[in-house]
Amino acid sequence: MASPLHRFGDGLTALAFVAALCAPLLRWALEGRPDASVSKEQRTAAPWPEAELAGPARRAFPRAFERWFDDRFPFRLELLQLNNRVVWSALGSIPDDSMVRGKQGWLYLAGDEAMGLYRGHDLFEPDELDEWIEAYDAFRDWLAARDCLYLLLLGPDKQGIYPEFLPDWVQREGPRTRTDQFLEALGARSEIPAIDLRPTLLAAKGDGLLYYPHGTHWNDRGSWYGYLALIERLRERFPIQRALPRSAFREYDRRLVDPLWIGDTWFERWQLEQQIHQEAVVLEYQLPLTFSLVPDSVRRGPSGLVEGRTLNSLDFLPKGLLLSDSYGEWLWPFLAHHFREFVSEKSARFPLEMIERERPDVVIQVRVERYLMAPLERPTLDPAELALCRAWNAAPDLSAAAQGAAALEPLSALPGEQGLLRLEFEPGAALEFGLRWEEEGPGDLAQRLEAGRRFLFVSAAPGRLTGARLSLPPGQEARLLGWARR
């Protein structure tokens, strides 16, 4: 028979077991909210399972409920922190396979896109490279026909700039990568002013850390060199542009003055961002800003920086559009100084309707280098329209007229052998209208401008063009902003 002491010990053990089981639910009840640590893992928490308890839904309910509860379990944060700290510090490993642990605690993005590109794996086949060049050439030509400068910058992956911290098992398979192939082909076969930052960043490593050791992006110091390269190219079209002096910025490690500032770190996803630190340098502009954010456009990205639409008090500057992935978040605060209006867009690769609506003077496209390992995304251009855009770019600039016309009016064009018109409308609903060429014999051509589009390029029938007239069907309205002829 068990002694009273043994019975007391057994009861205490059972009580502790019940308390441990009830503690998470008690905490949930007292705090009134579930654990929210899943928000740091760059994913959405599992939803509450469907309430139907019949058929397949009934069989799937237990597992769906388990996923829902696992993402909200009280003490989830503390347990994950303990597990991940043991894995990192005691076992010398990493909590998941999304990253590669390098030397001195550096982290690099794993997977075929990042590591495969660095190692020179899966080079472009000739026909595949042709498709990439044609896609970007088409986009550039489409923009050029709208008097828009196109600049392309490839943001180098961290492993190409800091290979010395990679683990020894990561070795190159050859001397060339897809980046080399793409940039060499653009230089030889295209007019796209693409920017290769790799030599610049390799030479600038003595300036200090250019990338976050625990993240996947460059820091302010690294993006500064991308900014300088873009402004240098921008000056070729707009000579008034000058890069801001480095002396106008205060450079410091923000973590030393703001303990909650973490920069770009994968340890946030592992719930260890406040336990394992890194240098988080920022360049803070010290002079009065000439631009301001449009309030309704503001959003905050993973960089911790706000971005959106800006308006500049210097209205003689061009208008710019930044098409980027997350690398552009660090460039945006520098570039906004140089445009009377500056718009940032990260959700689309080739947003044609947005470009038509915004009518920028400059489109800057920033893509991280590993993007070249992903399937090609092409701009959805109509081949007939692209052919007219290219004809427009190649034709002599004979005349430009009727800028700011308030309504559809007769168009009087200069005589000449060519008959190529560019009409610019206020973007709106789809528009159908007639265009009459006054040449050897008058003739009407039915034209259609798709909804949201601004420009329409029209080629005349053979003959000497003496004039043109637009006519709208009853009930349709449009505003002609301007037209030009070549």
Sequence and secondary structure as in RCSB ss.txt:
>XXXX:A:sequence
MASPLHRFGDGLTALAFVAALCAPLLRWALEGRPDASVSKEQRTAAPWPEAELAGPARRAFPRAFERWFDDRFPF
RLELLQLNNRVVWSALGSIPDDSMVRGKQGWLYLAGDEAMGLYRGHDLFEPDELDEWIEAYDAFRDWLAARDCLY
LLLLGPDKQGIYPEFLPDWVQREGPRTRTDQFLEALGARSEIPAIDLRPTLLAAKGDGLLYYPHGTHWNDRGSWY
GYLALIERLRERFPIQRALPRSAFREYDRRLVDPLWIGDTWFERWQLEQQIHQEAVVLEYQLPLTFSLVPDSVRR
GPSGLVEGRTLNSLDFLPKGLLLSDSYGEWLWPFLAHHFREFVSEKSARFPLEMIERERPDVVIQVRVERYLMAP
LERPTLDPAELALCRAWNAAPDLSAAAQGAAALEPLSALPGEQGLLRLEFEPGAALEFGLRWEEEGPGDLAQRLE
AGRRFLFVSAAPGRLTGARLSLPPGQEARLLGWARR
>XXXX:A:secstr
   HHHHHHHHHHHHHHHHHHHHHHHHHHHHSS   GGGGGTS       S  STHHHHHHHHHHHHHHHTT TT
HHHHHHHHHHIIIIISS  SSTTEEE GGG EEE STTHHHHHHT S   HHHHHHHHHHHHHHHHHHHTTT EE
EEEEE  HHHH GGGS TT   SSS  HHHHHHHHHHHH    EEE HHHHHHTGGGS  B TTSSSB HHHHHH
HHHHHHHHHHHH TT     GGGEEEEEGGGT TT   S GGGTTT TTTS    EEEEE S  SEEE GGG EE
 TTS EES EEES TTS EEEEEESTTHHHHHHHHGGG SEEEEE S SS HHHHHHH  SEEEEEEEGGGGGS 
       HHHHHHHHHHHHS   EEE TT SS   B    BS  EEEEEE   S EEEEEEEESSS EEEEEEE 
TT  EEEEE  SS B EEEEE  TT    EEEEEE 
